[in-house]
Amino acid sequence: MGIVEEAHNVKVLGTGVQNLVLAHGFGTDQSVWKHLIPHLVDNYRVVLYDNMGAGTTNPEYFDFERYSTLEGHAYDLLAILEELQIESCIFVGHSVSAMIGAIASISRPDLFSKLVMISASPRYLNDVDYYGGFEQEDLDQLFEAMRSNYKAWCSGFAPLAVGGDMDSVAVQEFSRTLFNMRPDIALSVGQTIFQCDMRQILGLVTVPCHIIQSMKDLAVPVVVSEYLHQNLGGESIVEVMSSDGHLPQLSSPDVVIPVLLRHIRFDIAV
């Protein structure tokens, strides 16, 4: 196992020929895909990894400067693909990893046959003629809460992000992975994500994009999926699911898995 694979806890599962890469979002790790994996291993070579900064990674490897932009994570993704000698893959990115995959695909479109984006947003802040869902004041309060009492913040944020029942297994699971992050790293990663603005690069993304989103998501208003669809440089398609929350693959697998499998298996009809 190479140094990059080890640092990112890379796992390769399944007996298929086609490579399928699963990339998690903020506050989770590769365990967020547990409901989906059994449906993939017979037909795909499934690659799982953890983003640097996830609670499952070594905090000593987290370079605050490198990961102050999403490009740092995109370089990691390209390094993982190179180390595994992957020449082409279907990339499934949740939340921030959808944008990380998009950035990586701009420099190496040959490596990605398609991007499946779940709960993705190019910008969380509202702007003139753009609704991202947050005002700067909202974000400042969120960062202050993370700073002042990280554990309390996790307990409050998890049910809001997951949606649905406060006591659900999905809320407990997200609370666990969120709290596993070192607080200073979580704050840094959170600031990088919530303050990012990827709108200007969307037109450079030429690989086909399948945009999948919950009807109700605290972090990503439904209009954002349409914004992505209108502004991405290549073919794209949007599907808004009846699910609730920002981590639908964890909280509503019965609704989400059939949708995901359809977008993984079938290409956009042009």
Secondary structure by P-SEA (a helix, b strand, c coil): ccaaaaaacccccccccbbbbbbbccccccccccccccccccccbbbbbbcccccccccccccccccccaaaaaaaaaaaaaaacccccbbbbcaaaaaaaaaaaaaccccccccccccccccccccccccccccaaaaaaaaaaaaacaaaaaaaaaaaaaccccccaaaaaaaaaaaaccaaaaaaaaaaaaaccccccccccccbbbbbbbcccccccaaaaaaaaacccccbbbbbccccccccccccccccaaaaaaaacccccc
